[in-house]
Every structure is written in structure tokens, then in C-alpha cells.
Amino acid sequence: MTDQQLSSLIRQMTIEEKISQLLQLAGPFFEGSESQGEITGPMEAMGVSEELVRNTGSVLGLTGAKEVIQVQEAHLKKNRLGIPLLFMADIVHGYKTIFPIPLAIGCSWDMDIAERTSAIAAAEASAAGVHVTFAPMVDLVRDPRWGRVMESTGEDPFLNSEFARAFVRGSQGTNLTQDRSRVAACVKHFAAYGAAEGGRDYNTVDMSERQMREYYLPAYRAALDEGSEMVMTAFNTVDGIPATGNRRLMRDLLRDELGFDGVLISDWGAVKEMIPHGIAANEAEAAYKAIEAGVDIEMMTLCYEHHLKAWIENGKVNESLIDEAVLRILKLKHKLGLFDNPYRGANIELEEKLILSEAHRQIARDAAIKSSVLLKNDNVLPLQEEQKIALIGPFAQNGDILGPWSWMGSKDEAVQLYSGMVDLVGSAQIDTAQGCDIETMTEAQLAEALAVAEHADVIVLALGEHSEMSGEAGSRGDITLPQVQRELITALKSLNKPMVAVLFNGRPLDLHGVYDQVDALLEAWYPGTEGGAAIADLLYGKQSPTARLSMSFPYSVGQVPVYYNHFNTGRPQGAPDAQVRYVSQYLDMPNEPLYPFGYGLSYTTFEYNEATLSSTTMTEEQPLTIKVRVTNTGNRKGEELVQLYVRDLSGEVVRPVKELKAFRRIILEPGESQEVTFTLAEEQLRYHHSNLEFKSDSGDFFAFIGGNSRDVTELKFTLTK
């Protein structure tokens, strides 16, 4: 259908039908849903009538080819103009085949893995009838207390932007109309949700516009440049106004400046939540502010439905705003091909074939291998197949390794760590005991763990957070490992045996009582469906760890937020003329994180030498070439991630002590060396000035090159303009 035909369709709609297109309801409201009978009470409480459901534009959280087809078929029989429903769902890191959480994927620094996993998630979801995924989440994160850091790819705007593009490409492909194995992406949460105060979900965000543009907007912009069809508003305030009612944010910035002409949807209940936020006195005012701000779809509240018609009739809202929103929604339905085939990709046979297929599981295994970060290794890993292993801990035989936002995944179908290890070396080499639950421990559990460990050559501890301890509404003020698990480590330490800790969690943790007690530490995150098999491959050296942190691990929660690209101060710690006391520091802990951004170990070692610049002067026309020689100094083949950072020593506003500008992945045999080359151009030195102009400054800079953001070689150059 052409835009003209869609506009003609809108002219045939009553005002009630138009407004209902702007509503999204959960699946059980709809005829044909297998759980429809469960919603009678909520329907009455919300004021949802059968007529309203008949005209509603989109469905939330209903999947499965059979059920989607039933609901769409029933809807089309009753909808006067035959306008199909859009089916949307949270397919964040996999549909049935669950991949590592996005923060783990971020640690892979691998855009191919990000794109492939998103494409597989899209294919499974599309076959199950889903049209739109509420992903990717591209919020920059610096506070691990916030449970939703697990949905982000980390603390760096450049790296997050690269992942945003990859996730959108994977979900949408190149032609949504023709490729029914893809789904529309919905980038979220616009904007700056990752900066919630105190790491507390749904909380206030307060920052300068320059800060937002410099660090938080780049990944959204990248996702939009890649063609993301939808955007979701954030729960938080931005400059004192909740995002969902923030006209300046949504119309002036998102629509006019960034050029987004797709569908803007509220998060769950966010329109009505303007009332407790304190910028709307009632639902009517909330509806007015949301439509004026440009929100096209209201998710799971009825402010639009109950009040927009009155606003139009009294002349306060122009009906053209409603027409614009409806047109954007219909355009998306047309782009997805729903007017020609309202069932689109929903296919019961294909769904059966794709879901948890061996090919998909293999990609999940590869992704988990490439996402797990080796943080410590005192010559304990890799394990030897002849060693007797005591596998102990609440995650030794636990399928809760999928993580939050894996609602269609099955813990029963996840490969547990014990199973993965037994598949490699046989059950005779592995004895196991739970040792404790995640947050409780009995004397009998501890006694069993000690007895099992007594006869082992190496103790492998499987520790972490249960999935409800992170994700949405999963904020934690104390981000240490639960106390009973630390007590288990201490008890087993008394046996004086080598200990390896494998962590399953959704955020960087305060690792006191862990890193200082164990001989090796592997951060597995929530690794997904094939997690146990992937971790076993790494523990036994069938695969080598290659991941690098995309979010810093704090030394203590008291440092939070702690991140690599921070500002200097007028009294920086360690300055040549600094006094011992009167500098910016803690008296009881270091300033620096325990494990910095970009950090990760391998089963070999690398040495950096001969770092050079092609010139000590850069101009707008002449970029610099930066070279460094990297040598594998170990006795095993390995993969290194060479990272390039820059610091502007004197800007118009304060600049970070380091900013990631590029990275290269190289694979070296033992003793092999390779020269790695980067090109650094003037445009990579640009930033937002105090007047928000985006440009570079003449002056001195440092380039840093190394294997993480801390351990680098420094090279000085000057930009002249």
C-alpha cells in the first residue's frame, strides 16, 4: 500500500478506531488467546471493552505460531476495516535458544556474534508470530547496582554504538518486507535510562545536555542510523520531565534532529506514570502530554483511549496528531507485509524446526565461549582431563543460567555446568556437591561439600546470583556475592587445594571474598542455553578465553559509579606535585576499579613493543598512523584484543582521561609477532563543546595502546588546525 492508500484508510476510520490503533494490550485480552479467560477481572478494572479490543492496534507478549494465527484470525473477522494486529515481545537475548545476556555479548567485542545471535533470535521469534522485538537496549551504564546493566553492552559510547548497529542489523536484516525471518527492532530506552540515580530502577536521571549528547545519545543515534523501526520511551525523567511526556526530547531531538520517523512506543504503563512523577494531575493530562510529545503507542494503560477524543473535541489537541501517529503505525504494518499476509512469518512447522535447533545451539555455545572473561589465573587453568575435580556450589547443577529477559527459554533445556564437564571428561573425574543454596546454607550442605572436596585435585566453585537478583526491578545496594557463598569459599580454602571460581551473574560484582581467595576466576555471566558446555570447553582448554570487560568491576561498591572514561580533577591522585592527603581519593580504598574496562586474560601472554606514531603532528587533512608490535610470549596459540585510546589534554570543556577509539583482534601462535596498525583521524577527536557544537580543538593529545584501558603505552601528538 502507498502512503496515499494508507491515508485513505485513515480517512475511513472513526476517531474511536484511530485512538484504539494507539493502544497496546497484553495477549490474554484477545479472543483466540489460550489464556483469555484469565483476564476478565483486569479487563473490568481497566475499563477494557470488547469493542476496544476489536480496534486495538498491537499486542504485547503473545507468541507461538498457533496462538498468534488464532488471535489474528479472530481479530480480522471483527475489525471493521480489516486492519491487522502487530505482535510485539521482549526478545532481548534469544527467543527459545537463549544467548548470553547483552552485557556478556558486550564483553565479546565481537559484532559478528552480536549480529548472528540477533538474527537467530529474530528467526525463531518470527516463526512464532512475533513482528517486533523490544531490543536492543543501548543505555550506557556505569552503576552495577542497577539490575538492568545486564541488558546493556557496557560503559563506552563507541563500543555501545557498534553493538547497537549490529543488533539492529541482526534483527531487521536488509528488507523487512521480503525477509520474514526478521523482525522490527525497537531501540530503548530513550533516553539516558542507564543513569538512574543510586542505581535504583525507575529512578530520576539528572544530567547536562552536553553529558547526554556526549555519552548517552551516540548508541541511540547509531541504532537509528542503522534503521531501527521503533523507539521506546524511558521510565525516567530527563531534565526534570518524564521522557514519555518530554516534548523537547521526543519531538525536537528524536524526531526533528535525529530524523526518526518511525513508531514511538511508551514503556509499560509509562503514560499513566506521569501522574506519580508529578507532571500530570490525572489521566487526561497524562494523555495530553504524551500525544503532544509524540508518543504513538500507549502500552498497557488507557489514558489515550479514555481522554484523547475529549481533547480533540475541545480543540486542545489537533486531530492531525492522531492521524500522524496512526499513519506511522500503519506504515510499519505495511512494511512488515501484514496487509498482504497478516500472519507473516508465523508457521507452526517452521517454528518446530527452528526452535532450539542444533545449529542455533552451536551459535549459542560459541557466543558463550566468546563472552566469558577470565579475570584471574594463577596457573590453575586450563584443567587437565586426568585431574579429579570437585564441582561445588549452587550453580553446579542449576539451569538458572539463562538470566533475566529469557521468558521463553527453558531452564530444563539449558546445559548445566556439571553436564558440560561430564560430557568432556566423564563422570568418574567429577564429584559434585551443592555446598549451599544461593542465599542460604545448611550444616549438611557444607559437610557434604567438604567431604567431596577432600578427595579432589582441584575445586571448581559454581557461584553467582539467581536470575531474579538482576534485570528489571533487580537493583541491589550490596553487590557482593551472597554471604553464604563467600562462607563456602572460606571453608573450602582451609583444605589448601587449588580453587577455581566460575561466576553466573548479571552485573559486575564487588568480588571481595572471592578474587582474593581463589586461584582462578572466570566470569561467565548468564551464558544462556549452552552455558554449561561452553564453560566446560573453557575450563578444560578446548577453547581459550578471549573476552574483555565492557564494564569495569569495582573494587568496592563504595566507588560506584566507577568507569574508565572519567574526568580528571584539579587535584588528581598521583600527580607529581600532589600532596599526600589533599587529592581526590578515598582514604580506605583505591580510586581505580578492581578490573578495568577492556581487561581480560587468555591462556597465553602478550607483550607490546615498538609503539610508534607516523608523525607527532596531526592536521584535519592528514591523519596519524599508529603502530605497535604484539608478541605472543606464551606457549599456546592465543587471541589478543589490541585497544587504542586517546586523551585530549586541554579541551574547551574537561575531557576524559581516556576514550576508546578503535580495537583490532589478532591471533598469534606461540612466539609469533604481528605489527598492528591504526589510523587516527581528526574527526575522531571531536566532542561536544559548551555550546553543544561538535568539533575538535587544536592542542596536545595522548594516544594509548595496549591490551586494556589500564595497561597501555603512551604516545604524545599535537593537532594543528
Secondary structure, DSSP 8 states (H G I E B T S, - for coil): --HHHHHHHHHHS-HHHHHHHTEEEEGGGSTT-TTGGGGHHHHHHHT--HHHHHH--EEES---HHHHHHHHHHHHHH-TT----EEEE--SSBSSSB---HHHHHHHT-HHHHHHHHHHHHHHHHHTT--EE---B------TTSGGGGGS--S-HHHHHHHHHHHHHHHH-S-TTT-TT--EEEEEEETTGGG-GGG-TT------HHHIIIIIHHHHHHHHHTT-SEEEE-SSEETTEEGGG-HIIIIIIIIIIS---SEEE--TTTTTTHHHHTS-SSHHHHHHHHHHHT--BEES--HHHHHHHHHHHTTSS-HHHHHHHHHHHHHHHHHTTTTT-TTTT--HHHHHHHTT-HHHHHHHHHHHHHH-EEEEESS--S--TTS-EEEESTTTT----S-SS-TT--GGGS--HHHHHHHHH-GGGEEEE--S-SS---HHHHHHHHHHHHT-SEEEEEEE--GGGSSTT---S--B--HHHHHHHHHHHTT---EEEEEE-SS--B-TTTTTT-SEEEE--S--TTHHHHHHHHHTTSS------SS-B-SSGGG-S--TT-B--SSBTT-TT--SSSSB--SSS-SS-SB-TT--B-SS-EEEEEEEES-SEE-SS--EEEEEEEEE-SSS-EEEEEEEEEEESS-SS--BS-EEEEEEEEEE-TT-EEEEEEEE-GGGG-EE-TT--EE--SEEEEEEEESSSSSEEEEEEEE--
